[in-house]
């Protein structure tokens, strides 16, 4: 039934009922109108308006649900759809809106995948240049400073040794940046070793206590899934250090049926507001979409934050 005929039918029911009351009810209208007759007419009008409003609200309820979904839908949280049944303008409108969400989510996932892959390629290029050019140049500077310090007299030797120490610290920082940009241990030794190295460096630089719980019987994951899990853990730890005001962070990785679950929980101050998602969390959601994973974030004021990424295990090709 079209929207026009739906509204027309609902109004017809109300007007037909009012007409039936006028035909068969013992109601008369005098000239001039008596007070009791005016009360009856006004009461009947009020009943008609209430009945008409109730029927219209019931008839247009699907449009209200559609409007609410349109104002709250988020492409980073896929799967938000309205149930639809029957024929007519309203069900067809809901079907069209659901189909539009399907297309938008697919296009968003495709474009996000291209952007993230481009970002990783750029990270890899910068990390390679830092390692090959800056790292080697600073290593050469260290050797030159070392030889100069051996041949120099005091107090020049002490100053050269100080410059050598500053250069060595800078080289360590460059290497740490290289590991953050492109974790070579992830490619060489796998996800568990990469996460262990990440959490160890995080605890060393922040002073926070990090508890690790990694299952030993994890399934084989493709490189893309491992990279997403690593990046989500990296961003979660960064958020915990910058914003959570935490003292303890727990990182766990385990298996749940046909999925791998990564959980990062801190004992920080948390937040009671669910809408304060910054660029870091939205970036994690985009990475989760890249592999079809589900990202759940639970944060309560005074109770810390818990980030849970459930990544499906790729099916083996027969």
C-alpha positions, 0 to 999 in steps of 0.5 A: 500500500502506498503512503498516500493510500495508507494515510487516506485509509487511516483518516477514512476510518476515523471519519467513518467512525465519527459519521456512524456516531452522528447517524446512530447516536441520539445527538442533536444540535439546537439553534442556538447551541446548548452547553451540553451539546457543545460539550458533546461536540468538542469531546467528540472532536477531541476523541477524533483527533486523538484517534487520528493521531494514534493511527497516524503515528502507528502508520508512519512508525516505519518512517520514524525508525528510518529517520532515526537510523539516518541520523545515527548511522555510521559507516565505520559500524557496518550492519545497521539495517532496518527490517522490512516486509510487505509492499508499498512506498514505505517498505520500498523506501526502506529497502532502497535505504538499506541497499544504499548503505550496502553500497556506501559501506562497500565503497568506504571499505574499498577506499579505506583499504586503498588509503591504508595500503598507501599509508603502509607503503609510505611507512615502509619507504620512510622506514627504509630510508631512515634505516639505510641513509640516516641510520648509516650516516649516524653510525659513520658519525659515531665511528668518526667521533670514536676515533677522534676521541681516542686521539684527542686530548683533554678536555676535547676528548670529554666533549667528543665523548659527549657528542658520541653519546648524544649521537648514539642516543639519537641513533637509538631513537631513529631505530625506534622510529623505524620499528614503529613505522615498519615492524621488521620483527613482524615480517621476520618472526611473526605476530607474537614476537612483534607484540612482545617487542612492542609491549616491551618497548612500550613498558620501557619508554612509558614506565607502565606495567604491561601484562601479556597473555598470548595463546600458543595455539593461534591459527595461521594468519595472513600478513594483512590480518597480522598487520591490522592486529599489530597496528590496533595494539600499537594505537591502543597502547599509545592512547593508554599512555597519552590519555588514560592516566593508567598504571597497568595495561593488559594485552591478550591475544587468543583464539575464539572459534573461527576468530582471533581476539585481541584485547587491550585493557587499562586501569585508567580513568576511562570516560563516560562519553561514548561519542568522544572518538578521536582520529586514533579510534576511527583509524582503528575502526577503518583498519578493522573494516579492512579485514572484516573484523569487529572492534568493540570499545568499552569505557566507563568513567573511573573503570578504565578502557577495554578495546577488543578486536575480533578478527576472522581467521581466513578460510583455507582454500581447498 
